[in-house]
Amino acid sequence: MNYSRFITAVSASRKPSPIRLLTELMQKSPPSLISLAGGAPNPNVFPFKRATVAIGHGSALEIGEDLMKRALQYSASAGIPELLSWLKDFQLHLHNPPTANYSPEQGQMEVCVTTGSQEGLCKVFEMLINPGDNVLLDAPTYSGTLAALRPLGCNIINVPSDQHGIIPKALKEILSTWTSEDVKNHNHHLPKFLYTIPNGCNPTGNSLTAERKKEIYQLARKYDFLIIEDDPYYFLQFEKPWAPSFLSMDVDGRVIRTDSFSKVLSSGLRIGFLTGPKPLIDRVVLHIQVSTMHTSTFTQIMISQLLQQWGEKGFLEHIDRVVEFYRAQRDAMLIAADKWLKDLAEWHPPAAGMFLWMKIKGVPDTQQLIMEKALQKEVLLVPGGAFNINSSEPSSYVRASFSLSSPAQMDL
């Protein structure tokens, strides 16, 4: 893969921060090292000394004084070593990406920790998008993505989708605008990437099938664009086996995948991780060095200690419990919707995620219905227009989340 054509001039001009490199060098050095280099504060003056965090099922995490000193200090921009190591092994076991044994130049699989997957997405977008670039996505989609894309001045091309995700035939028709000569000559109007939420899409609940993913990946190869696989609901798939990821099909090193612990461990701890070709992940890390510097060391250590204690088996057992909860929540909402809305709305049962996407019959735009009438009844949903590329366009849809409301509240 020639990654240079995808990277913006701003991203290409980023250089390693000398101070950040010193921080990472210090952390790899023996305790006997006398460092007069770093600007790190002395942890002995910090008021926090130790912590015990109770974990479900009677266990606990112990953060003693030495570990607490480290947790309160600066750390490497890509993530603390033990968490990175765990995540790399996990991605290898879960997705078995073909790029795992490639050379870095070929697009070897790399991982970095981000402050939630949203930080990773924003930095990926800023790495790839110049004003006027064409990008592909299937709207309605996550409003946070649209809000991040709009200021970058790209042309957002909407790819039609249904309850099974992006329709490959429709994508192929859009791409037929460009010829094989355009691809050969790296025509700058070629789409830079396709963005999609493949499982339990926010807001639609749609999930891409394995066959469609294979077709889409082949189109990415033919027209030489990247795939941004934003998969925060991967662990909330209601049926097994879980769908194969784009990462698992990535023979070229053209997939950038975002994962998140927000839906299954904690949304407030802000731990996400990016997986993708090393030349691109390294660019993201250079951006992290001069922005957030690193994800909170304390939260990384908390998550890392938990994952080390559980192991992959324990983590996946926890995921099974989480999925069981959300499956029951989804079923309760479907029962309530069928009871109260059968003749007023239509929907498809989501196969993953937290959302039911409903089309209200006879209502061309749900904005007033939700923001006035529903609020008067003390019910809050999201009008569908919030997820359109142009948010002012009318939408007959609403998004209902089944994550927080009890079955009794859903049935009121």
N, C-alpha and C positions, 0 to 999 in steps of 0.2 A: 504493500500500500504506500502510495505517495501522500503523506499527511500534510505536506506543505501547502497544498492547494486549499485545504480546509481551514487553515489557521489564519486568523486576522493578523494584521500588521502589529496591533497592540500586543496580542498574545505572543507573537514571534519575537518581539523585542524584550520580553521579560527575561531577566537574568537572576540567578540565585542570590539571595540575600546573604552577604558575608556574616552578619550577626546570627542569622538563623542557622547557618552551617556550623558556626562555633557552638551554638546551643546543642546541636545534635552531636557534635564531636565530644563535648563535655560529658554528655550522658552515656557515651560509649567508653569513656576513659575510666581507669581504675580509681578507687577512692583516694589513693596516694597522690593524685594529680593536684598540684597547687595552681588554681586558676585565678589569674588576675585579668581575665579577658571579658567574661560575660557581664551583662548588666542585670543579672538575676538577683532579686532581693534575698536576704538571709531568711530561710524558713523558720529559724528559731524565734523570730519576732512575731510570727503569725499566731493569732489567738486560738486557732483550731488545732487540737492535739491528737485526737483519736475519734473513731466513730464505730458504732455497731448498727448495722442495718438489718432489721428483721425481714426475712424472706418467707413467702408462703410455704405452708407445709412444715413449719417448725424449725427451719434452718435459719442461719444468719451469715452476714458478711462482716468480717472483722477487719477494720482498717486501723492498724497500729500506728505508733508514732513515726516510725521510719517511712512507712508507706504513705502516711498522711503528709509528711514533708514533701514527698514526691508529687502527691496528688494536687498540692497547692502551688506547684511550681510550673514554669514554662516547660513545654515539651515539643517534640518534633512536629513539623507542620503536616506530615502525611499521616500521623497517628502514632500512638505509643506502640513500641515494638511487639509486645505480647498480644495486643488486640489485633494489630495488623496480621500477625502470624496466624491467629485463630481464624480471622475472616478469610484469608487466602486459602487455608486448608478447607474451610467450610464451602467456599465457592467452587473449589476443585471437586469436592465430593458431591455437591448438590447439582452442579451444572456440567462438570467435566468439559470445560471449554477447549476446543481444538488448539487455541492459541497458547495454552499453558506452557508448552515446551518450545515455543518459537523464540527466536532471538529478539531483543528489544526493538531492533529496526523493523522486524517483520510484524510487530504489533503484539509482542508478548503480553499476556494477561498481567495487569497490575491493579492494585487496590489502594485506595486512600480513604481515610475517615473524613467525613464532613459534618458540619454543624446542622444536622438534619439533611435529608435528601434535597431540600429546597436550596440550600447553599450550593450543593453540588450542581444542581440543574442550572442555577443562575451563572455559575462560573463556566460551565460547559457552553452555555449560550453565548456568553461574552467572548469565549475563546474562538467560536466558530462563525459568528454572524457579523458581516459588514452591512451597512445600510444598502438596501436594494437587493440583498440576497433572497433567493426563493427557499422557503422551508415548507415541508409537508406535515400536516397533522389531521387527525379526525376529530372535528368539532361536532357537537358540544364536547368540551374538554375542561380539565382542571383550570379554574380561573386564575390560580397563581402562576401557571405557565403562561397564559395569555398576557397577564400583567407584566411578566418578566420579558416577554418577546416584543411587545408593542413599542417600548421606547428605543429598541435597537434598530428600528426602521426597516425590518425585513418584510418581504411579501409573504403572507401566510396563505398557503393554498390548502383549501379544505378537501379532504378525501372522504367520499361517502362511506358510511359504515352502517351495520345493522346490529342485531343482538349478538352476533358472533364476531364483532369487531370490524376492522377495515376490510372492505370488499376488494380483493386483489384485481378483479376485472376493471373496476373503476380506477384504481391506482394506475394500472397499465394504460388505460385510456388517457389519463392526465399526462403520463410520462411520454406518450407517443408524440407529444409536442416536440421532443428533442430527438435528433437523429444519432446514428452511430458515429457520424463525423463529429457531432457536438461532443460526444463522450470522449472520443479519441483526442480531440483538440482541447479538452477541458474547458469547454465553453462556460464562461463565468455565470451564465444564466441557469446552468444546471442546478437542481435542488441540492442544498448542502446536506440536509438530513431529513429523515422522517422521524417525527416524535409520536410516541404512542404509549398509552397506559394499557398493557395487554391483559391484565387480570382485574376484574371488578372495577372497571374504569369509573373514575370520578368525573361526571355525575351519573353516567348512564348505567353502570353496573355491567356493561358489555365485557365479554372475555373472548380474546382471539383464539381460534382453534389452531392446533398444531399444523394442519394442512395449509391453512392460510398463512401462517408464519413462514413456512417453507417457500411458498409462492412469493411472498413479500421479500424474503431474503434474496431470492434469485433476481428479482427486479432491482434490488439494491446493488447487486453485483453488476448487472447489465448496465445500469445507469450511473454507477459509481457514486452513490450517496451513502452517508452514515445512517445508522439507526440508533436513536436514543430510546432505550427501553426503560421507561419510568415505571417501576413495579412495586409501589409501596404496599399493595394488597396481595402480593405473591403468597404470603404466609396465611392469608385469609381465603384460600380456595376451599370450597365446601365439599368437594369430591376428590378422591384419590384414584389413580395417580395424578400428581400435579402436572399441569401442562409443561411441556419442554419450553425452555426460554430461547429467545434469540441468541443469547450468549452461548448456549449449548450448540448452536448451529454455525457459529462464527468462524469459518475457515479463513477469512481474509483479515480479521482484526478491524472490523468496521462497526462493531457494536459497543456503545457506551451504556452501561447498565447502572441505574440507581436503585439502591435498596435502603430500607429504613427499619429501625427498631421502634419507631413511634407508635405503630398500631398494636404492637405485641409486648413491649417492655415498658416504655414510657414515652409520651410525646414531649414532656417537659425537659427530659435529659438531653434532647437534641443530638441524637447520634444517628447518622446515616453513613452510607459508604458507597463509593463509586468503584465500579469494575470496568476495565476497558483496556485498550492498547496503551502500552507504556509511554510512547511518545506523546499521547494526548493527556493521560493522567498526570504525567510529569509537568505539563503546562498548567494544569489546574493547581497542582501543589505550589508552583511558583506564584500563582495568584493568591493562594491562601497565605503564603509567607508575608505578603505585604498588605493583607486585609485583616482577617481575623487572627492571623498568625498560627493558630491551631484550634481545634475543638477543645473544649474544657477538659483539662487533664483529670480533674476530679470525676467527671461523669464517665470518661473513658475507663478510668480505673474501676469505678463501680460496675460498669457493664462487663469489663474484662474479668474481674473477680467472679462475677456471677456465671459467666460462660465457662470459665475454667472449672468452677465448682460443679456445674451441671454437665459439662461436656456436650458434644453434639447430640447425643442420645437424650440427655435431660432437656436440652433446649427444644428439640423436636417434640418431646412429650408435653412440654409446656404449650407449644404451638397447637397440639391436638386439643388441649383443654380450651384454649382461646377460640379455636375454630368451632368447637362444640357449643360454646356460649353464643357466638355470632350466628351460627346456623339456627339455633333456637330463636334468636331475636328476629332473624329474617323470616322464619316460618310464622312467627307471631304477627309480624307486619303483613305478610301475605294473606293470612287468615282474616285480619282486620280489614284490609283493603278489599278482599273479596266480599266481605260482609256488608261494608258500607259504601263502596265505590264502584261496584261491578258495572252498573249502568251509566256511571258518570265519567269513568276514566278507563284507560287501558295501559298495560304494562307487561314486561317480561320478567320472570323471576331471575334475580341475579345469581350467577354461579360463584361469585366471590365478592369480597368487599363489604361495604357498610351502607349501601344506598339502593333505594328503589326509585326508579325514574318513571314518572307517570305523565301521560298525556291526558289533559283534561278536555273532554269532548265539548265542542261548541264554544270554547273560550280561546280566541285567537292570541291573547296575551295574558299571562297569569300575574303580571307585575302588580296590578291593582288588587286582584283577588287575594294575593298573599300579603302584601304590605299594608292593606287596609282591613279587608273583611276577616282574614284568618287571624290577624293580630288582635282584632276586637274580640275574637273567641279564644284568645290566649293560646294560639297555636302558631308555631313559627316553622316555615319551610323556606326553601330557596327557589325564587322564580327562575325558570329555565334560561332566561336571557342572560344571566350572569355568566353562563358558560359558552356563549356564542362568541365567535371572533369579533363581531361587532355587537357589543353588549346592549346597544340601543335597539337592535332588531327585536321584534315581538317573538314570543315563544309561547306555545300552548302547553309547555311542560313544567313540572315542578320536581325538585329533588327532595325526597324524604329520607332522613337518616334513621337507621334502626339501632344505632350504637348505644344511646343513652336512655331512651324512653323505655319504661317497663311495658310488658305485654298488656297490663291493665290500662296504662295511659294510651297505648295505641288503639285500644278498643273503646275509648270513651265516646 
